[in-house]
């Protein structure tokens, strides 16, 4: 019984962490500046899971996604490049 509860608990904790990362991605999807005001678009994070020693799962790391940033055409934006994309 203890093992099944441990596995279930580890899954709930891992999924809570996944939702936290997804929430951060949604909250920062339009962030273009870093803390110093420099142009540095927010890069989506993704979570990596791995099995733990008791048969459950744990969040091994949160890393920056390798998916390329999506460019938006807005030639009037202050940070638009020469082609008009932000």
N, C-alpha and C positions, 0 to 999 in steps of 0.2 A: 504494500500500500504506500509506504513512504517513497519508494522509487517512482511510482506512477505520479504521485503528487510533485515530486522533484522535477520530473520531466515536464509536466504540465506547467509548473511555475516558471521553469526556464524558458519555455515557449512564449508564455505571456510577457515575460520581461523582455525577451528579444523583440517581440512584435510591438511592444510599447516603444522601444528604442527606434524601430523602423518608422513608426508613426511620427516620432519626434523629428527624425531626419526629413521625412516627407513634408512636415509642417514648416520646417526651416526653408526647404526648397521653395515652397509656395510663398512664404513671407518675403523671400529675397529675390523672387523672379524678375523684378524690375529694378533691382539695385545695380547702379552703374558706377558708383564712387566708393572708394575705400574710406577708412576713418580720417585720413589726411586730406580728402577731397580730390584724390587722383583718380583718373579713369581706370577702373578695374572691375569689369562686370562680374557679378556673382557667378560662380561656377557650381553647378548642381552637385550635390553630394549623394553618395550611395553607400549603403551599409553592406558589409560582408559578414555572413554567418558561418560558424563552424561548430562541429559537435563538441560537447564538453565531456568530461571524464565520467559522468554519471548517466550518459545516454540521452541527455537533453541537447540543447543548443545554446550558443551564446553569440553575442555580437562581437566579432573579432576586431573589426576596424570600420571606421567611416573614412571614405576616401573621396577625392574629387573625381567626378565622372569623366571618362575619356570621350564622351559624346561631344562633338563640336557644338559651339554656341550657335544658337539660331539668330541669324541676322534679320533685322526689321528695316524696311525701307522707310526712312523719314528724313529727307534732305534738310528739313528745317530744324532738326535737333542739334543742340550745341555740340554733341559729341559724334555727329555723323562723319563718316569718312569721305574721301573724295568722290566715291560713287553714290553717296547719299544713304549709306546703311549705318545703323547703330548696332 
